[in-house]
Amino acid sequence: MENLEGLKLMAEQWSNQGIEYLQKIPPFQLYAAIGLLLLTTVLLLSFRLVRRTKSNTVLLSGLSGSGKTVLFYQLRDGSSHQGSVTSMEPNEGTFVFHSEHAKKGKIKHVHLVDVPGHSRLRPKLEEFLPQAAAIVFVVDALEFLPNCRAASEYLYDILTNANVVKKKIPVLLCCNKTDKLTAHTKEFIKKQMEKEIEKLRASRSAVSTADIANDYTIGIQGEVFSFSHCCNRVTVAEASGLIGETVQVQDFIREYI
């Protein structure tokens, strides 16, 4: 009991000393300190909330026929659904990858959006970019050369988009159908697309800014374009949707989701 009374007396002394100290502080300084404390608390809570609500949206983009929809079904169901027709509307789903179903523990769901690749439907990509955490740009490695120019233009438009540049959204250049003997390698595809984008940089920089639809320019002035010059990360991988080779795509997505 004596110890308890001693602790109570000590607490009262500290309390009185604290009150006396606060009374000596000018009101303006006291209010400023309280305001700073409240502001810091709000900022910390906001930061934690933003971290908790980090986007889980990943976009599959690319030309029609590149195999985006087959990849979508492989990632979701582990099946190509015997191939697919050209998508006229976005395919959306929130799920864990089919290959992760047997894993134990909590696995974060991915919101995957397969954006139609037809030129008239590409504006739909703009609707999803503000929420995107990552982009998988799919290229047909089998029929690459006839489509190299068109694919490079589409990728250029993505890489120079304001949302992609400001948020530094990572992009995976996914070379699909690489299981075929006549498919081009990812190294070849990367090199050829860098060459095409370099041509686009030169041609579009010669046009007045009033006629350019792109939001930003990419690359380093005076140097030949390389994906490493982009402000966001651009990596290259191989896949085959038809036979379920999607490990590199999943690894890329899981790096950001």
Solvent accessible surface area in square Angstrom, and as a share of the most:
residue,aa,sasa,rsa
1,M,175,0.78
2,E,154,0.69
3,N,127,0.65
4,L,112,0.56
5,E,99,0.44
6,G,36,0.34
7,L,113,0.56
8,K,121,0.51
9,L,102,0.51
10,M,86,0.39
11,A,56,0.43
12,E,83,0.37
13,Q,92,0.41
14,W,165,0.58
15,S,61,0.39
16,N,85,0.44
17,Q,112,0.50
18,G,33,0.31
19,I,90,0.46
20,E,96,0.43
21,Y,144,0.55
22,L,88,0.44
23,Q,139,0.62
24,K,162,0.69
25,I,40,0.20
26,P,67,0.42
27,P,89,0.56
28,F,164,0.68
29,Q,106,0.47
30,L,49,0.24
31,Y,149,0.57
32,A,54,0.41
33,A,60,0.46
34,I,82,0.42
35,G,34,0.33
36,L,119,0.59
37,L,120,0.60
38,L,112,0.56
39,L,100,0.50
40,T,60,0.35
41,T,62,0.36
42,V,85,0.49
43,L,108,0.54
44,L,106,0.53
45,L,113,0.56
46,S,51,0.33
47,F,118,0.49
48,R,133,0.49
49,L,109,0.54
50,V,100,0.57
51,R,163,0.60
52,R,175,0.64
53,T,96,0.56
54,K,119,0.51
55,S,40,0.26
56,N,37,0.19
57,T,9,0.05
58,V,0,0.00
59,L,0,0.00
60,L,0,0.00
61,S,0,0.00
62,G,0,0.00
63,L,25,0.12
64,S,50,0.32
65,G,54,0.52
66,S,3,0.02
67,G,13,0.12
68,K,12,0.05
69,T,14,0.08
70,V,15,0.08
71,L,0,0.00
72,F,2,0.01
73,Y,42,0.16
74,Q,20,0.09
75,L,1,0.00
76,R,81,0.29
77,D,47,0.24
78,G,38,0.36
79,S,48,0.31
80,S,17,0.11
81,H,84,0.38
82,Q,186,0.83
83,G,21,0.20
84,S,57,0.37
85,V,133,0.76
86,T,72,0.42
87,S,17,0.11
88,M,104,0.46
89,E,109,0.49
90,P,32,0.20
91,N,38,0.19
92,E,90,0.40
93,G,15,0.14
94,T,80,0.46
95,F,22,0.09
96,V,24,0.14
97,F,0,0.00
98,H,83,0.37
99,S,69,0.45
100,E,10,0.04
101,H,114,0.51
102,A,100,0.77
103,K,126,0.53
104,K,197,0.83
105,G,66,0.63
106,K,205,0.87
107,I,40,0.20
108,K,89,0.38
109,H,93,0.42
110,V,0,0.00
111,H,41,0.18
112,L,0,0.00
113,V,0,0.00
114,D,0,0.00
115,V,0,0.00
116,P,1,0.01
117,G,3,0.03
118,H,62,0.28
119,S,69,0.45
120,R,184,0.67
121,L,33,0.16
122,R,60,0.22
123,P,90,0.57
124,K,48,0.20
125,L,11,0.05
126,E,87,0.39
127,E,113,0.50
128,F,31,0.13
129,L,2,0.01
130,P,63,0.39
131,Q,94,0.42
132,A,3,0.02
133,A,19,0.14
134,A,0,0.00
135,I,0,0.00
136,V,0,0.00
137,F,0,0.00
138,V,1,0.01
139,V,6,0.04
140,D,17,0.09
141,A,0,0.00
142,L,58,0.29
143,E,89,0.40
144,F,1,0.00
145,L,97,0.48
146,P,107,0.67
147,N,58,0.30
148,C,11,0.07
149,R,110,0.40
150,A,43,0.33
151,A,3,0.02
152,S,0,0.00
153,E,56,0.25
154,Y,8,0.03
155,L,0,0.00
156,Y,8,0.03
157,D,59,0.30
158,I,3,0.02
159,L,1,0.01
160,T,0,0.00
161,N,15,0.08
162,A,26,0.20
163,N,37,0.19
164,V,0,0.00
165,V,25,0.14
166,K,144,0.61
167,K,97,0.41
168,K,124,0.53
169,I,3,0.02
170,P,12,0.07
171,V,0,0.00
172,L,4,0.02
173,L,0,0.00
174,C,0,0.00
175,C,0,0.00
176,N,3,0.01
177,K,47,0.20
178,T,32,0.19
179,D,53,0.28
180,K,86,0.36
181,L,187,0.93
182,T,107,0.62
183,A,19,0.15
184,H,50,0.22
185,T,74,0.43
186,K,59,0.25
187,E,107,0.48
188,F,69,0.29
189,I,0,0.00
190,K,71,0.30
191,K,118,0.50
192,Q,40,0.18
193,M,0,0.00
194,E,21,0.10
195,K,99,0.42
196,E,26,0.12
197,I,0,0.00
198,E,46,0.21
199,K,114,0.48
200,L,3,0.02
201,R,39,0.14
202,A,63,0.49
203,S,57,0.37
204,R,56,0.21
205,S,84,0.54
206,A,90,0.70
207,V,67,0.38
208,S,66,0.43
209,T,122,0.71
210,A,96,0.75
211,D,106,0.55
212,I,49,0.25
213,A,103,0.79
214,N,29,0.15
215,D,82,0.42
216,Y,84,0.32
217,T,120,0.70
218,I,15,0.08
219,G,27,0.26
220,I,78,0.40
221,Q,174,0.77
222,G,82,0.79
223,E,89,0.40
224,V,113,0.65
225,F,5,0.02
226,S,30,0.19
227,F,5,0.02
228,S,94,0.61
229,H,44,0.20
230,C,14,0.08
231,C,68,0.41
232,N,7,0.04
233,R,122,0.44
234,V,21,0.12
235,T,36,0.21
236,V,32,0.18
237,A,5,0.04
238,E,55,0.25
239,A,1,0.01
240,S,1,0.01
241,G,1,0.01
242,L,92,0.46
243,I,100,0.51
244,G,33,0.32
245,E,88,0.39
246,T,6,0.03
247,V,102,0.59
248,Q,81,0.36
249,V,0,0.00
250,Q,25,0.11
251,D,88,0.46
252,F,12,0.05
253,I,0,0.00
254,R,60,0.22
255,E,98,0.44
256,Y,46,0.18
257,I,27,0.14
